């Protein structure tokens, strides 16, 4: 770990501020990745993480496109050690009498055939410790309270677990605070997503029924009447189970969360069968209200917002960790321009704003329609005219930033979707009306109403 530079004169609060080039708020995938890359450039980077690793986090299913990012960080062997190989996706629908399985090797680019299911507590710690090893100053148990920008950068105020106050003067600030959305809240840039509104219940189980061989690590998506379930097998034998529901359903709860979750699982018979001999770990169930949001912007003269600190849609395609880490790789170039070539910074930020909206936009079209019966039929009966299946599998693999020519085929797939929907007008009308009612605002704010039941 590099030595701290001398303290600068006291700020307006009377606290001495320690100088650094870049201060990163949050030690998750985005923050740790950005910190490691910037430290490699020889910059003095400080990472402030409010918790202590290892700490619990949801979002355990990675995309094949993540693998190349771990390669660039030199961490692939670590992910192989802690991860469960994930070669594909399984879909189970109450409206179909069969199960559909697809593999990432069926995507357009055959070089990304697998990813991993991971315990986020383990993966996030690997990334965080790597940032330290690369030369970043990493501080755990340190919660940021305020950021004050001025012409020279920013003063960041934080408090440690023991109540001690610390202050840093940074030339640049990266907000990777995840769903805390620190800067987006401070700058009043956070916006509810008007097109999507979901809530989630989730927990971990031991003794869940597993598939065998290569199929063991595949993620399963179960649709049910109030939304969909994820089923994520982890390498230590536990299985992550989550129900992503419309908010009205979560608001209907009149019993303890654990019992409500059990009742929800019972509504999906194929899932209930897999969990017939399973035990809920620590009797712990978690719930969160509407987590779909975006921000009006993601950058300023002296800051960037990365990953969930900028936007989050829905976990159905497991895009969160990939987008966060890819954001970090792109974001460090903007930081470098801002610090080293300020005359080019504004153009770099404009390009970054466009880039940051691309990922959520491309995933969103399918996410908003994943519970629609027409789209469900597409997943349950995958066909490949004009290479549409290969293009969709490329999207599911996260292959959206490279040169793989999937976009024409995805446009064809969307055209087929609209044509099939038009051919079933009553079904389409009912689905649209149900979705419009389901996404109504019930007063659940993103990031709030997080509950743990024991």
Secondary structure as GFF3:
##gff-version 3
##sequence-region A 1 454
A	DSSP	beta_strand	7	10	.	.	.	ID=ss1
A	DSSP	beta_strand	16	25	.	.	.	ID=ss2
A	DSSP	alpha_helix	29	40	.	.	.	ID=ss3
A	DSSP	beta_strand	45	49	.	.	.	ID=ss4
A	DSSP	alpha_helix	65	73	.	.	.	ID=ss5
A	DSSP	alpha_helix	76	82	.	.	.	ID=ss6
A	DSSP	beta_strand	84	86	.	.	.	ID=ss7
A	DSSP	beta_strand	88	92	.	.	.	ID=ss8
A	DSSP	beta_strand	99	103	.	.	.	ID=ss9
A	DSSP	three_ten_helix	104	106	.	.	.	ID=ss10
A	DSSP	beta_strand	115	117	.	.	.	ID=ss11
A	DSSP	alpha_helix	120	133	.	.	.	ID=ss12
A	DSSP	beta_strand	137	140	.	.	.	ID=ss13
A	DSSP	beta_strand	142	150	.	.	.	ID=ss14
A	DSSP	beta_strand	153	160	.	.	.	ID=ss15
A	DSSP	beta_strand	165	175	.	.	.	ID=ss16
A	DSSP	three_ten_helix	178	180	.	.	.	ID=ss17
A	DSSP	alpha_helix	182	186	.	.	.	ID=ss18
A	DSSP	beta_strand	190	192	.	.	.	ID=ss19
A	DSSP	beta_strand	198	206	.	.	.	ID=ss20
A	DSSP	three_ten_helix	213	217	.	.	.	ID=ss21
A	DSSP	beta_strand	219	224	.	.	.	ID=ss22
A	DSSP	beta_strand	227	233	.	.	.	ID=ss23
A	DSSP	beta_strand	239	246	.	.	.	ID=ss24
A	DSSP	alpha_helix	247	251	.	.	.	ID=ss25
A	DSSP	alpha_helix	257	266	.	.	.	ID=ss26
A	DSSP	alpha_helix	269	274	.	.	.	ID=ss27
A	DSSP	beta_strand	279	280	.	.	.	ID=ss28
A	DSSP	three_ten_helix	281	283	.	.	.	ID=ss29
A	DSSP	beta_strand	285	288	.	.	.	ID=ss30
A	DSSP	beta_strand	293	295	.	.	.	ID=ss31
A	DSSP	beta_strand	299	300	.	.	.	ID=ss32
A	DSSP	beta_strand	303	305	.	.	.	ID=ss33
A	DSSP	three_ten_helix	307	309	.	.	.	ID=ss34
A	DSSP	alpha_helix	320	340	.	.	.	ID=ss35
A	DSSP	three_ten_helix	342	344	.	.	.	ID=ss36
A	DSSP	alpha_helix	345	367	.	.	.	ID=ss37
A	DSSP	alpha_helix	373	380	.	.	.	ID=ss38
A	DSSP	three_ten_helix	385	387	.	.	.	ID=ss39
A	DSSP	alpha_helix	388	397	.	.	.	ID=ss40
A	DSSP	alpha_helix	407	423	.	.	.	ID=ss41
A	DSSP	alpha_helix	425	438	.	.	.	ID=ss42
A	DSSP	beta_strand	451	453	.	.	.	ID=ss43
###
